[in-house]
Amino acid sequence: MSQALPPDHLARVTAHFEAEAAWWSDLYEDDSLPGLVFSRRRDVVLEWIDGLALPAGVRALEVGCGSGVLAVELARRRLKVDAIDVSPALVDATRRRADAAGSADRLTVQLGDVARLEFADGTFRLVVAVAVIPWVASAPAALDEIARVLAPGGVAVVSAVNRARIDVMLDPRRNVRLLPLRRRVAAWLASEGLRAWREYPMQYHGRAEFDRLLRSSGLEPVKSTTVGFGDFSFLGWRLPERLARMLQLRLQSLADQDVPLLRHGGANYIVLVRSPSGAGSTDQASRSATRLQAT
Protein backbone atom coordinates (compact mmCIF):
# COMPACT_ATOMS: atom_id res chain seq x y z
CA MET A 1 0.00 0.00 0.00
CA SER A 2 1.81 3.12 -1.20
CA GLN A 3 1.37 6.44 0.53
CA ALA A 4 1.21 9.81 -1.23
CA LEU A 5 4.26 11.87 -0.31
CA PRO A 6 4.95 15.58 -0.79
CA PRO A 7 7.46 16.67 -3.47
CA ASP A 8 9.82 18.01 -0.80
CA HIS A 9 9.95 14.64 0.98
CA LEU A 10 13.76 14.28 0.99
CA ALA A 11 14.21 17.83 2.29
CA ARG A 12 11.72 17.15 5.09
CA VAL A 13 13.48 13.91 6.06
CA THR A 14 16.89 15.61 6.05
CA ALA A 15 15.58 18.48 8.18
CA HIS A 16 14.03 16.00 10.63
CA PHE A 17 17.31 14.17 11.20
CA GLU A 18 19.38 17.35 11.27
CA ALA A 19 17.17 18.63 14.08
CA GLU A 20 17.47 15.38 16.06
CA ALA A 21 21.14 14.55 15.41
CA ALA A 22 22.19 15.14 19.02
CA TRP A 23 19.39 12.88 20.27
CA TRP A 24 20.50 10.07 17.96
CA SER A 25 24.13 10.48 19.05
CA ASP A 26 23.24 9.90 22.71
CA LEU A 27 20.44 7.37 22.24
CA TYR A 28 22.41 4.14 22.68
CA GLU A 29 24.03 5.33 25.90
CA ASP A 30 20.82 5.73 27.91
CA ASP A 31 18.18 3.39 29.34
CA SER A 32 15.14 5.22 27.98
CA LEU A 33 12.45 3.32 26.13
CA PRO A 34 13.80 4.33 22.69
CA GLY A 35 17.29 3.41 23.89
CA LEU A 36 16.11 -0.07 24.89
CA VAL A 37 14.26 -0.62 21.61
CA PHE A 38 17.04 0.56 19.32
CA SER A 39 19.73 -1.21 21.32
CA ARG A 40 17.79 -4.44 20.92
CA ARG A 41 17.47 -3.79 17.19
CA ARG A 42 21.23 -3.17 16.96
CA ASP A 43 21.97 -6.39 18.86
CA VAL A 44 19.78 -8.46 16.50
CA VAL A 45 21.47 -6.99 13.44
CA LEU A 46 24.96 -7.61 14.79
CA GLU A 47 24.07 -11.14 15.91
CA TRP A 48 22.93 -11.97 12.38
CA ILE A 49 26.03 -10.40 10.84
CA ASP A 50 28.33 -12.25 13.23
CA GLY A 51 26.61 -15.46 12.15
CA LEU A 52 27.76 -14.84 8.57
CA ALA A 53 31.43 -15.16 9.65
CA LEU A 54 32.58 -12.68 7.02
CA PRO A 55 36.37 -12.57 6.61
CA ALA A 56 38.37 -9.46 7.41
CA GLY A 57 38.60 -6.93 4.62
CA VAL A 58 35.20 -7.70 3.09
CA ARG A 59 33.51 -4.57 1.80
CA ALA A 60 30.36 -3.52 3.63
CA LEU A 61 28.00 -0.59 3.17
CA GLU A 62 25.74 0.98 5.76
CA VAL A 63 22.99 3.13 4.27
CA GLY A 64 21.52 5.63 6.71
CA CYS A 65 24.37 5.33 9.19
CA GLY A 66 22.87 7.78 11.67
CA SER A 67 25.35 8.48 14.47
CA GLY A 68 27.57 5.59 13.37
CA VAL A 69 26.80 2.93 15.96
CA LEU A 70 26.47 0.03 13.50
CA ALA A 71 29.11 1.34 11.08
CA VAL A 72 31.73 1.47 13.83
CA GLU A 73 30.77 -2.02 15.02
CA LEU A 74 31.25 -3.34 11.48
CA ALA A 75 34.66 -1.66 11.29
CA ARG A 76 35.61 -3.25 14.63
CA ARG A 77 34.89 -6.59 12.99
CA ARG A 78 37.68 -5.76 10.50
CA LEU A 79 35.31 -5.14 7.59
CA LYS A 80 36.08 -2.35 5.13
CA VAL A 81 33.08 -0.10 5.63
CA ASP A 82 31.48 2.67 3.62
CA ALA A 83 28.72 4.59 5.41
CA ILE A 84 26.33 7.21 4.06
CA ASP A 85 23.56 9.41 5.41
CA VAL A 86 21.50 12.32 4.09
CA SER A 87 22.18 14.38 7.22
CA PRO A 88 25.47 16.34 7.40
CA ALA A 89 25.19 16.45 11.20
CA LEU A 90 24.92 12.65 11.41
CA VAL A 91 27.79 12.16 8.96
CA ASP A 92 29.91 14.31 11.29
CA ALA A 93 28.70 12.31 14.30
CA THR A 94 29.72 9.06 12.62
CA ARG A 95 33.18 10.42 11.87
CA ARG A 96 33.61 11.47 15.49
CA ARG A 97 32.50 8.05 16.72
CA ALA A 98 34.91 6.32 14.33
CA ASP A 99 37.80 8.53 15.48
CA ALA A 100 37.00 7.83 19.14
CA ALA A 101 36.87 4.08 18.47
CA GLY A 102 40.10 4.05 16.48
CA SER A 103 38.23 2.74 13.42
CA ALA A 104 38.62 5.68 11.05
CA ASP A 105 41.10 3.79 8.85
CA ARG A 106 38.46 1.13 8.08
CA LEU A 107 35.45 3.43 7.76
CA THR A 108 34.70 5.95 5.02
CA VAL A 109 31.74 8.26 5.72
CA GLN A 110 30.04 10.59 3.26
CA LEU A 111 26.73 12.19 2.37
CA GLY A 112 24.58 9.96 0.19
CA ASP A 113 21.07 8.96 -0.81
CA VAL A 114 19.98 5.32 -1.03
CA ALA A 115 17.94 6.16 -4.13
CA ARG A 116 21.17 7.09 -5.96
CA LEU A 117 24.08 5.12 -4.56
CA GLU A 118 27.42 6.27 -5.96
CA PHE A 119 28.97 2.80 -6.05
CA ALA A 120 29.56 0.35 -8.88
CA ASP A 121 27.37 -2.71 -9.38
CA GLY A 122 28.23 -5.65 -7.13
CA THR A 123 30.63 -3.70 -4.88
CA PHE A 124 29.60 -5.03 -1.46
CA ARG A 125 29.29 -8.43 0.20
CA LEU A 126 27.20 -6.88 2.96
CA VAL A 127 24.72 -4.00 2.94
CA VAL A 128 22.97 -2.76 6.08
CA ALA A 129 19.92 -0.52 5.66
CA VAL A 130 18.20 -0.42 9.04
CA ALA A 131 15.54 2.27 9.60
CA VAL A 132 16.04 3.60 6.06
CA ILE A 133 13.19 2.29 3.92
CA PRO A 134 10.50 3.92 6.10
CA TRP A 135 11.92 7.34 5.21
CA VAL A 136 12.45 7.05 1.45
CA ALA A 137 10.15 8.41 -1.26
CA SER A 138 10.19 5.09 -3.16
CA ALA A 139 10.86 1.82 -1.36
CA PRO A 140 11.15 -0.18 -4.64
CA ALA A 141 13.74 2.26 -6.03
CA ALA A 142 15.78 2.13 -2.82
CA LEU A 143 15.69 -1.68 -2.69
CA ASP A 144 16.69 -1.87 -6.35
CA GLU A 145 19.76 0.23 -5.58
CA ILE A 146 20.66 -1.95 -2.60
CA ALA A 147 20.34 -5.03 -4.82
CA ARG A 148 22.43 -3.39 -7.54
CA VAL A 149 25.46 -2.69 -5.33
CA LEU A 150 25.23 -6.08 -3.58
CA ALA A 151 27.57 -8.73 -4.97
CA PRO A 152 26.09 -12.03 -6.22
CA GLY A 153 25.56 -14.18 -3.14
CA GLY A 154 25.91 -11.13 -0.92
CA VAL A 155 23.73 -10.44 2.10
CA ALA A 156 21.76 -7.41 3.24
CA VAL A 157 19.97 -6.59 6.47
CA VAL A 158 17.05 -4.24 5.92
CA SER A 159 14.11 -3.11 8.01
CA ALA A 160 10.66 -1.59 7.75
CA VAL A 161 8.26 -0.04 10.23
CA ASN A 162 5.69 -2.75 10.85
CA ARG A 163 2.17 -1.66 9.88
CA ALA A 164 0.77 -4.24 12.35
CA ARG A 165 2.84 -3.05 15.31
CA ILE A 166 0.78 -3.57 18.42
CA ASP A 167 1.44 -0.23 20.09
CA VAL A 168 0.19 1.77 17.09
CA MET A 169 -2.81 -0.44 16.32
CA LEU A 170 -4.27 0.27 19.78
CA ASP A 171 -4.28 4.07 19.45
CA PRO A 172 -6.70 5.75 16.98
CA ARG A 173 -4.42 8.78 16.74
CA ARG A 174 -1.46 6.63 15.69
CA ASN A 175 -3.14 3.72 13.88
CA VAL A 176 -1.61 3.68 10.41
CA ARG A 177 -4.84 2.41 8.89
CA LEU A 178 -6.34 5.80 9.74
CA LEU A 179 -3.38 7.72 8.29
CA PRO A 180 -5.11 8.70 5.00
CA LEU A 181 -8.02 10.15 6.95
CA ARG A 182 -5.71 12.04 9.31
CA ARG A 183 -3.83 13.52 6.36
CA ARG A 184 -7.05 14.64 4.67
CA VAL A 185 -8.14 16.33 7.88
CA ALA A 186 -4.70 17.95 8.24
CA ALA A 187 -4.88 19.26 4.66
CA TRP A 188 -8.33 20.71 5.33
CA LEU A 189 -7.12 22.37 8.54
CA ALA A 190 -4.18 23.89 6.66
CA SER A 191 -6.50 25.18 3.92
CA GLU A 192 -8.52 26.93 6.62
CA GLY A 193 -5.42 28.49 8.12
CA LEU A 194 -5.51 26.23 11.15
CA ARG A 195 -2.61 24.32 12.65
CA ALA A 196 -2.66 20.55 12.18
CA TRP A 197 -0.83 17.95 14.23
CA ARG A 198 2.66 16.97 13.15
CA GLU A 199 3.08 13.88 10.97
CA TYR A 200 6.54 12.41 10.43
CA PRO A 201 7.34 11.84 6.73
CA MET A 202 7.56 8.08 7.36
CA GLN A 203 6.06 5.04 5.63
CA TYR A 204 4.78 1.77 7.12
CA HIS A 205 4.76 -1.67 5.48
CA GLY A 206 3.05 -4.95 6.21
CA ARG A 207 5.43 -7.88 6.60
CA ALA A 208 4.14 -9.78 3.55
CA GLU A 209 4.07 -6.56 1.54
CA PHE A 210 7.69 -5.81 2.43
CA ASP A 211 8.78 -9.35 1.56
CA ARG A 212 7.17 -8.93 -1.87
CA LEU A 213 9.04 -5.67 -2.40
CA LEU A 214 12.31 -7.39 -1.49
CA ARG A 215 11.70 -10.24 -3.93
CA SER A 216 10.70 -7.85 -6.70
CA SER A 217 14.16 -6.29 -6.34
CA GLY A 218 15.86 -9.69 -6.55
CA LEU A 219 16.49 -10.03 -2.81
CA GLU A 220 15.40 -13.30 -1.22
CA PRO A 221 14.38 -13.19 2.47
CA VAL A 222 16.31 -15.70 4.59
CA LYS A 223 15.01 -14.90 8.06
CA SER A 224 13.11 -12.15 9.82
CA THR A 225 11.92 -10.92 13.19
CA THR A 226 10.15 -7.98 14.80
CA VAL A 227 11.61 -5.83 17.57
CA GLY A 228 10.26 -3.06 19.75
CA PHE A 229 7.29 -2.82 22.12
CA GLY A 230 6.18 -0.62 24.95
CA ASP A 231 5.48 2.79 23.41
CA PHE A 232 1.80 2.39 24.19
CA SER A 233 -0.59 5.32 24.12
CA PHE A 234 -4.26 6.10 23.72
CA LEU A 235 -5.52 9.36 22.22
CA GLY A 236 -2.27 11.07 23.11
CA TRP A 237 -1.97 9.70 26.65
CA ARG A 238 1.27 7.73 27.04
CA LEU A 239 2.33 5.21 29.63
CA PRO A 240 4.81 6.54 32.19
CA GLU A 241 8.39 5.88 31.09
CA ARG A 242 9.11 3.37 33.87
CA LEU A 243 6.09 1.23 32.98
CA ALA A 244 6.85 1.53 29.28
CA ARG A 245 10.39 0.22 29.81
CA MET A 246 9.12 -2.72 31.87
CA LEU A 247 6.54 -3.52 29.21
CA GLN A 248 9.15 -3.38 26.44
CA LEU A 249 11.41 -5.85 28.23
CA ARG A 250 8.57 -8.25 29.05
CA LEU A 251 6.87 -8.22 25.65
CA GLN A 252 10.17 -8.48 23.79
CA SER A 253 11.10 -11.50 25.90
CA LEU A 254 7.80 -13.18 25.01
CA ALA A 255 8.15 -12.27 21.34
CA ASP A 256 11.63 -13.80 21.29
CA GLN A 257 10.00 -17.01 22.53
CA ASP A 258 7.66 -16.95 19.49
CA VAL A 259 4.52 -16.23 21.49
CA PRO A 260 1.66 -15.84 18.97
CA LEU A 261 0.64 -12.26 18.11
CA LEU A 262 3.68 -10.83 19.86
CA ARG A 263 6.26 -12.44 17.58
CA HIS A 264 4.89 -10.43 14.65
CA GLY A 265 3.78 -7.35 16.60
CA GLY A 266 7.01 -5.43 17.15
CA ALA A 267 7.54 -1.98 15.70
CA ASN A 268 10.59 -2.84 13.59
CA TYR A 269 10.42 -5.61 10.98
CA ILE A 270 14.00 -6.74 10.32
CA VAL A 271 14.86 -9.04 7.42
CA LEU A 272 18.08 -10.74 6.34
CA VAL A 273 18.10 -11.17 2.57
CA ARG A 274 20.46 -12.69 0.05
CA SER A 275 21.27 -11.81 -3.53
CA PRO A 276 21.11 -14.97 -5.69
CA SER A 277 24.53 -16.53 -6.31
CA GLY A 278 25.69 -16.15 -9.87
CA ALA A 279 23.01 -13.58 -10.64
CA GLY A 280 24.54 -10.72 -12.55
CA SER A 281 23.69 -7.13 -11.79
CA THR A 282 22.34 -6.34 -15.27
CA ASP A 283 18.67 -6.83 -14.41
CA GLN A 284 19.06 -5.03 -11.09
CA ALA A 285 20.81 -2.09 -12.73
CA SER A 286 18.10 -1.95 -15.38
CA ARG A 287 15.36 -1.91 -12.74
CA SER A 288 17.17 0.79 -10.80
CA ALA A 289 17.65 2.98 -13.87
CA THR A 290 14.01 2.58 -14.86
CA ARG A 291 12.78 3.63 -11.43
CA LEU A 292 15.16 6.61 -11.34
CA GLN A 293 13.83 7.81 -14.69
CA ALA A 294 10.32 7.64 -13.26
CA THR A 295 11.19 9.85 -10.25
N, C-alpha and C positions, 0 to 999 in steps of 0.2 A: 504494500500500500504506500504509494509515493505521497509526499506532502509538498504542497506549493510553498516555494521559498522566495523571498524577496531578491531582487537583482543585486543588492549590496550584501548578499549573504556572507561572502568571504571577509569583507571589511568588518561586518558585525562580529563574526567569530574572532577575528584578530583582535578587535577592540576588547572583547570580553576577556580573552586570556591575557592581554596586556594589563588590564585593570586588576586581574587576580594573580599576577605572577608571583608576588610575595607570598600569598596564601599557599600556592602550589609548592613553593620552595620549602616551606616549613611543614607541610602536611604530614609527611612520613615520620616526623620526629615527635608527633604528639599522640595522645590516646583519645582524641575526639572520635565521634562516630565516623565522620569521613575518613579520618586517619586509619581506623580499624578496617573499614571496608576496602580502601585502596591498598593498604598493606597486605590484606588477604589476597586481593587481585594480583599484586606484584608477586607474592609468594607462589601462587598457582602458576603464573607465567614462567617464573624461573625454575620451578620444579619440572615443568614440561621440557624446558630448554635443556636443563641438566640431563634429563633422560635421553636426549638425542646424542649425547657424548660427542659433540662436535670437536674436531681437533683444533689445536691452537693455530691461529692465523687465518681461519675461515672468515670470509667477508660477511658481515651482518649489517643490516640497515634497521634503524628504528625511525619510523614515521610518527611525527607528533611526539617528540621526545620530552616535552614538558620541561620540568626542572632537572632532568637527566638521571633520575634514579635508576631506571632500567638500563639506559645506555652505559652508565658507569659500571653496573653489575656485569653487563656483557663484556666490557673491556677488561674487567678483573678476571674474567674467564679466558683471557688471552685471545679473544676474537678481535678481528680488525673491524672496527665499528664506524659506520657513518650514521649521523643522527641529524634529523631536520625538524623544524617547527616553523609555523607561520608567524610566531610571536618573537620579535627581537629581544624582548625582556627575558623570555624563557630560553632562547638560544644563549644569551649571556649567562643565565643561571646554570645551564648545563656545562658551559665552559668552566665556570668557577668550581662546580662540583668535581669535574674531571681533574682540574688542577689540584684541588684539595686531596683527591684520592690517589694522585700520582699516576693517573691513567691517560693523561693528555696525549701521550705518544701513540696510543692505540685508538684514539677517538677523535674523529673529525666532525665538527658541528657547523651547520650552516642553515640559513633560511631556506625554506622549500615548501612546496605544495604537493600533496599526494596526487592531485589530479594531473600534475605535470612533473614527474620525477626526472631529474637531470642525470640519469644514469643509463648506461647501455643495457640492452636486453641481456637477461641471464647473468647479471653481475653478482647476485648474492645467493648464498646457500641458506640464509635465514633472514626473514623480514618480520619485524614486530610492529604491529599497528594496533595498539590497545587504546581505546577511547578516542579513536580517530574517525571512524565511519559515521558515528552519530552526528558529527559536526560538518560533514562535507555536503556540497550542493548535489552531488550525484554519486551515490554509493556504487553503482555499476562501473562508472568511469574510474573511481578510485581503486576498486578491486581489480579492474583490468590492468591498471598501472602496476599494482603490487605483483600481479601474475607475470607481467612483462619483464620486470627486473629480477624475478626469482629464477634461479637456475633450474634446469630439468632435474626432478627429484628433490628439489629444495623444499624447505618447510617455512610456513608462516604461522604466526599467532595473531589472530585478529579478534576484535570484540565489537559487540553492538549493545545498545541499551535495550533491554528486554521489554517488549510491549506488554507482556503478561506479568511484569514484576508485581509482587503482592502489595508492596507498600503504596504504589500508585493506584492500583485497581480499587483500593478501598476508599479513596478520597475523590469525590466528584470534582474538586477543583484541580486535581492533578491527573485524573484518569485520562490516558491518552486517547481513548475512544471518543472522548468528548472534546478533543483538541480542535477539530474543524469548527464546532459550534463556538468554542471560546474565541477562536480567531475571528469569526464573523462578528461576534459581539464587540471584540476589541476594535475591529475596523469601523464599526458603526459608531462606537464611542469617539474614536479619533475624528470621524467625519463631523461629529457634533461639537468638536472642540473640547471633549472631555478626556481625562486621563484614564488609560486602560492599565490593567495589571501587566507586569513584565513577563514576557515569554522568552526563554532562552532559544536561540536559533539551533535547536537540536532535534534530531530525528530518532524515532523508535522503530524497531523491527521485531516481528515475531521470529521465533527460532527457526521454524520451517521455512519462512520467507527468506531469512538470512542465509540459510543453507542453500537455497535455490540460487540466490545471487552469487554465492561463492562458486557453485558448480558452473554457472553460466559464464564465469570468468576463467574456467579451467582449473579451479582449485578444489580438491577433493577433501571434505571434512574427514578427519581421522578420529578425533575425540572432542568432547565439549563438556562444559559445565556452566552453572550460574553461580554468581558470587554477589553478596551484598544484601543485607536485610536491615530492618530496624529504623529506617527513617519514616516512621508511620505518622500520619497526620489525618485530620478530618476537618474539612472546611477551614483550613488555615491554622487549626490548633495542632501543635506538635507535642509529641511526648517529651518529657524532660530528658535532658541529655543522659543522665545516669541510667534511666530506664531504657532509653534507646540503645545505649551501649550493651547493656545486659541482654536485651532482646536480639541484637545483632549476633552476639557470641552464641547464644542458645540456638537460634534458628539456623545459623550457618553450620553449627555442629550437627544438627538434625539433617540438614540438606546434604552434608558431606557423607551421611549414612544412607543416602538415597531414600529418605522418607518421601512418600508420594506428596505431590503438590509443592512441597518445599524444594525438592531437587531441581525443579524447573522454574521456581518463582523468584530467584535472585534478580537484582537490578542489572547486573552485567552478564551478558552471554558471551563466553569466551570459547573460541574454537581454534584447534590446531588443524591446519590444512597442509596438504602436500601437492606440489606440482608434479604431474605425471612424469615418470622417468622416460627419457628419450623423446619427450615432446618438445619440439622446437618452439621458438618464441614467435614464429611468423604469424600464426593465427592470433596470438595474444596481442602482438604489436598492431595488427590490423584492427582488432576490436578497439584497442585503445585510441588509435588514430581516428576511427570512425566516431567514437563518442566525443573526442575533443572537437571534431569539426561541428558536432551538433550543439556544442555549448558556446 
